[in-house]
Amino acid sequence: MKQIKYIIVAMFMATGLITEAQDKSKNPFGLVYGDAIKENVKGKVNIHPVSYKLNGIAIAANVYTPANYDPSKRYPAIIVAHPNGGVKEQTAGLYAQRLAEAGYITIAADAAYQGASGGEPRHTDKPQFRTEDIHGMADYIAGYAGVDPGRVGALGICGGGGYTLKAAQSDKRLKAVATLSMFNSGEVRRNGFQNSQQNTIEQRLKQASDARAQEAAGGEIKYSGVASITDEEIAKTPTDLYRQGFEYYYRTHAHPNSTFLYTTSSLMDLMTWDATDGIELIDQPLLMIAGSKADTKYMTDEAFSKAKNAKNKALFLLEGATHIETYWKKEYVTKAVNKLVEFYHQNLQ
C-alpha cells in the first residue's frame, strides 16, 4: 500500500499537480504547508501525532508544543478546526504551528468520518459531528501535560469557523474564540454560494432524503461535491473561492486524505442548520478575520453583526486577501497570526 501511495505521489509530481515542497513522502508527518516541521528538535516547536476516542470513533490529531516545552509548566492552549474538505496537515496545521511558535500548545484534528479519523460512511459531513469534534478537542487538550484548562481558546478556519461559532455557544471552556475566513456551511448548502440556489432548496432536500433512504435500504452511498477536476475546469471556475480552492486542495497543497466530497444525505442536516442560530449565546471574547477581497466575506459580516453579546468583539480585515489566500500566502498568514496572538494574549490570561 505504501509503495502504491508513493507511485501516485510521483505521478502527481511528474504532471506538475504537486510540487516537491508539498510531496507528502518528503515530510514524515505528512504536512503539506510551507515551512512545516520535518523533525522534532529539542528546544524547538515539536509536533506530536496523537489519537483519542470521541463517541467511540478514533480521532487522529496533531499536537504542537512550543519551544523549550516543559510539561511541568502551565501553558495556554488553542484548538484549531480545519476547513470543509480539509485535513490537519494543511492550513489548520500551519496556523497550529505558527501559534505554537508564539508559545501556545495547539491541536489540529481531523473531523470524525474524515481524513485519518475513523467513522463510516466516509465523508459524512454533519454539523452536529463537526461541532462535537471541537468539544472533543477541548476534552483532549485540557488533559494534555502542561495545558492550563482555564486558558483554552479556539480558532476555526472556513467551515471550521462556522462550527467553532456553534461550539462556543455552549462550550464555555473556550475562553477566547476566533475565526478565519468563516464559512457558514448550512447557509451555503441551503441557499447556494452567495444565495445563488434559493429556488432549488426543496428539490435538493428531496435528493438528500432519497439518498438517505437508499443508504438505509443498504444501497450505494451517494456523494455530492467534486472528486477530481481538470486544469481547464479550474480555469473556467468563476468564483475566487472555488477556483483558488481547487488549486489549493488539488494542486499546490494536495493531501491524499483531503477531498471535496461529502455524503448527499448529509445535506438533510446541513441545509436545516445555520452557524448564526443562537450566536447571541457567545459571551466570550470574539475575533473574526477575513480577507477584504474574499467573496465569502459576507458570511463573516453577517455573523459578526449577530454576535451581540460577545465580549471585546473585533473584526480584522486582511487587506487585499481572498478567502483561500488566507490559508497559505505568507504576508496574510503573518498578519493573521500576529492579530491572533495579540487577541489570545489579551484574553487567555
N, C-alpha and C positions, 0 to 999 in steps of 0.2 A: 504493500500500500504506500509506504514512504517513497519507494522508487517511482511509482506512478505519479505521486504528487510532485516530485522534483522534475519529472519529464514534462508535466503540464506547465510548471513554472518556467522551464527552459523554453517551451513553445511560445509562451506569452512574451518572454524577453526577446525571442528571435523576431517576433512580429511587432515589437515595439509597444505592446499593450501595457507592460510594466517595465520600469527601469530597474537597474541593479540595486538602487537605493531602496526600492520597495519590494525586492525579491525576498519573500518570506524565508527561504532557505538560508539567506545571508544573516538573518537575525535569530539567535537561539530562542528568543522569547516570542517570535512571530510578529514583532512590531513593524508597522509599515509607515510610520510617520518619520519626518526628518529629525536628525539628531537623537534618535531613540537609543536607549540603553542597550549596549551589546554584551556587557558582562557586569557582574556585581563586583565593585571595588570597595574595599574597606575605606571608610571615611567619606564616601560619596553617596549620592542618591542611589538606592538599590530598588530592585523590583522583585516581588515575591509572589509567584503564582500560587493561588490557594483554591480550595474547593469547600463548599459547605452545602448543607441541605436546607431547602426552603419549601415547605409544604410537600416534602417527600421527593423533591426534584433536586438533582445535583446542579449547583451553580458554579460556573468557572469564573474566577475573578483574578485580578492582579492588584496587589497592594504595593504602593510605593512608599518607601521610608526616606526621610530627609538625611542629608549629610551628617555624619557623626551621630547617627541614631543610637540612642541609649534606651533600651526598653524599661529601665528603672525610672526614667523621667516621664513627664506628662506633656503630651502634645495635643494641639487641636487637630481635628480630622475633617476631611472633605469627601463626600460621596459624589461620584461623577456618573451621571446617567447618559448613555450613548444615544445617538440619533436613531430614527427609524431606519432599519436596514443595516445599521452599523454594528460594529463589534468593538470590544475593549481595546483592540490593537490599533485602532485608527484614531480619530480626533479625541475621543474620550481618554485614551491613553496619553496623548500629547498633553492635554490640559492637566491630567493627573500628575504627569511627570513634572511639568512646569510648577505646579503648586507644591509638589514635594521639594523642589529646588528652593522654594520660598519658606520651607520649614514645616509644612503640614504632612501628616500621614494621610494618604489618599487611597481610595479604592475605586476601581472601574470594573464592573461585572457585566458579563453577557446576560441579556434578558433570558428568562426561562423560555424554553421552546425555540431558542435562537442561539446562534453562534456555537460555542463549545459547551454550553449548558444543556442539561437534559430536558426532557419533555416531549410528548407526542400528542397530536401531529406536529411535525416540524413546521416552523414559520408561523405558528399560531401567534396572532398579534392582537390580544385583547387588552383594553385599557386597565381592567382590574388586575391583570397579571403584571403589566408593566409598572403599575403603582406599587403592587406588592413587592416587586423587585427592589424598589427603593427602600421600602421598610426593611426588607431582608438585608440590604447592605448596611443599614443603620444597626440592625441586630448584630451583624458580624463585626463591624469595625468598632463598635462600642466595647467589645471584649478583647480587642487586639492589644497586645502588650505595648504599653506606653501611651495609649489613647486616653484622653480625658473625656469621658462620656458626656460631660456637661458642656463640651465645646465642639460639637459636631455640626458642620454646615453641609450644604448641598449645592451642586451645580448640575443643571440639566441642559443638554445641548440638543437643539432641534426638537424632535419628538420627545426626547428625554426631558426637555424643558417643560413641555406641557404636562407630562406625567409628574415631574417634580413639583409643579404648582399644585397638582391634585394631592400628592402625598403630603405636602406641607400643611394642607388644610387641617389634617387630623394629627399628624406626627409632630408633636411639639419637642421631640428630641432634636429636630432640625432647627438650630438656633439662628441660622442666617441662610437665606435662600437666594440663589442666583440662577438666572437663565442666560443662555447664549443662543441667539438666532432661534427663539422659541417658535415651535410649530405645533399648532393646535390640531392634533390628528383627527379628533372627532369632527371638528368643523369642516376640515378639508375632505374627509371621506364622505361626509354628508352632503355638503354644498358644492364640492369641487374646489380646485385651487382657484383662488380669487373669485369664489362664488360663481363658477362657470357652469355648474351642473345641477342647478337647483330644480330644473324642470324634469330631471330623471331620478329623483330621490326614491319614489315609490317603486319604480322599475328595478333599481339596484338593490333595494331591500328585498324584493321578491327573488332576485337572483341569489342573494345571500341566504335567504330562507331555504330555497331549493337546494343549495349546496350543503346546508346543514342536514337537510332531510336525506340527501344522498349519503353523507357520512354516517348518519345514524343507522342507515339500512345496510351498512357495510360496503358501500360502493367507493368509487375512486374519490380521493380528496381533490377538490378544485382549488386552484390558486389564482390570485389576481396579482397585478404588478408586472415587473419586467425581469425576465430570466437572463437575457443577453441582448446586446444591441450593437449595431454596426457603427463605424465611424460616420457613414453618410447619415444614418438616423440621428446620431448625436448632433451633427451639424445642422440638421433641419429642426431640431427641438427649439421652439420659440421662446420659452421662459428660461431665465438665468438659472433658477433653482434646479430644474430638471436637466438642462443641458450640462451645466457645470457639475451637477450631482452625478450624472452618468460618467463624466470624465473622471471624477474623484473615485467613485466606487468601482468602476470597471476598467480604469486605465491607470491613473497615477498612484492611487492608494488602494489598489485591489487587494482583497484578502479572501481566501477560499471559504471562510465562514460567513462572509458578508453577502447579503442578497436583497434585492428589491421585492422579492416575493412575499406574499402573506396569504393565509387561507381565506378564500372568499367568504366562508362562513363567519370569519372574524368581523366582517362588516355589520353583522347584526348587532354587535356590541359597540363597535367603533362609531357607527352612524347615529347612535342614540346617546352618545357621550359628548361632553364638552369640557375642556380644561378650565374654563372660567366659571362653570357652575359651582357655586359655593365658595368662590375665590375670596369673598369677604371674610371667610374664616381664617385667612392668613393674617396673623398679627405679628409675625416675626419680621425682622428687617428684610427688605427685598431689593435686589438689584437686577435689572433686566438690561441686557446688552444686545444690540442689533446693529447690522451694517446699515449705513444711511442709504445705500443703493440696493438693499435687499428687497426682492419682490415679495418676501414674506413679512416684511416689517409691519404690515397692517395687523398681524396677529399679536405681535408684541404690544403695539399701541392699544389694541382692544383690551388685552389682559391687564395692562398697566393701569388703564383708566378705571377698571372694575375693582382693582385690589385696594379698596378704600381704607382698609384697616391695617394695612402693612406699615410697619414702623420704618422710619428712615428710608422711605421708598425713593428709588433713584432709577432714572432711565439714562443709559450711556450709549451714545452712538459712535460707531467706528466709521469715521468719515471716509467715503469712497468705497467701502467694502460691500460686496454682495454676500448673500447667505453662505454659500459654500466657501468663499474666500476666508471667512472667519474660522474655518476648520483647520487651515494649514498655512496661509500666507503669513510669513514671519512678522511683518510690520503690524498686522492686525492681531495676531496671536499675542505679540508682546504687549500691545496696548490693552488688550482684553485682560491678560494675566495681571498686569500692573494694577488695573482697576479692581479686579477680583481680590488681589492681595490686600489692597487698601480697605476694601469692604469687609473682608473677613477679619482683618486685624482690628478694625473698629468694633466689630460685633461678636467676636468669639473670645472676648476677654474674661 
